[in-house]
C-alpha cells in the first residue's frame, strides 16, 4: 500500500522539480505532468509526479495527515 503525501513544487529545471514534502525536499520527474508549475501541489509515485492537486484539496489532505501522525 502506498501513502500519497502532497508535495509543493518549489522550482523546476529541465523537467525535474524540487518538491517540498513538509520540510523534506526531493527531486521529482515531471515527464507525466508537463503542465505542472511552481506552486502546484502534486502527488508522486516512483519518483514521478502523477497528479496535480487543487490547493484546497492538498491542504485538506495535509491537515488530515497532521492529525493522525
C-alpha positions in Angstrom: 0.0 0.0 0.0 1.2 3.5 -0.8 0.5 6.6 1.1 0.4 9.6 -1.3 1.5 12.8 0.5 1.0 16.1 -1.3 4.2 18.0 -2.1 4.6 21.5 -3.3 6.8 22.4 -6.3 9.5 24.9 -5.3 11.5 25.1 -8.5 11.7 23.4 -12.0 14.6 22.8 -14.2 14.7 20.5 -17.3 11.5 18.5 -16.4 12.7 17.9 -12.9 11.1 19.7 -9.9 12.4 20.4 -6.5 9.4 19.4 -4.3 8.8 20.2 -0.6 7.1 17.4 1.4 6.6 19.2 4.7 10.2 20.2 5.1 11.7 17.2 3.2 13.0 18.1 -0.3 13.0 15.6 -3.2 13.7 15.8 -6.9 10.7 14.6 -8.9 10.3 14.0 -12.6 7.6 16.0 -14.5 7.6 13.8 -17.6 4.0 12.8 -17.0 2.7 16.2 -16.0 4.4 18.7 -18.3 1.9 21.5 -17.4 2.9 21.4 -13.7 4.2 24.7 -12.4 5.9 26.3 -9.4 3.5 26.4 -6.5 1.4 23.4 -7.6 0.8 20.6 -5.2 1.4 17.2 -6.7 1.2 13.5 -5.9 4.3 11.5 -6.7 4.8 7.8 -7.4 8.1 6.1 -8.1 9.8 9.5 -8.4 7.4 11.0 -11.0 4.6 13.5 -10.5 1.3 11.7 -11.4 -1.4 14.2 -10.4 -1.8 17.9 -9.7 -4.0 18.7 -6.7 -6.3 21.6 -6.1 -4.7 23.8 -3.4 -7.7 23.3 -1.1 -7.7 19.6 -1.6 -3.9 19.4 -0.9 -4.2 21.5 2.3 -7.1 19.3 3.5 -5.1 16.1 3.0 -2.1 17.6 4.8 -4.4 18.7 7.7 -5.7 15.1 8.0 -2.2 13.7 7.9 -1.1 16.0 10.7 -4.0 14.9 12.9 -3.2 11.2 12.5 0.6 11.4 12.8 
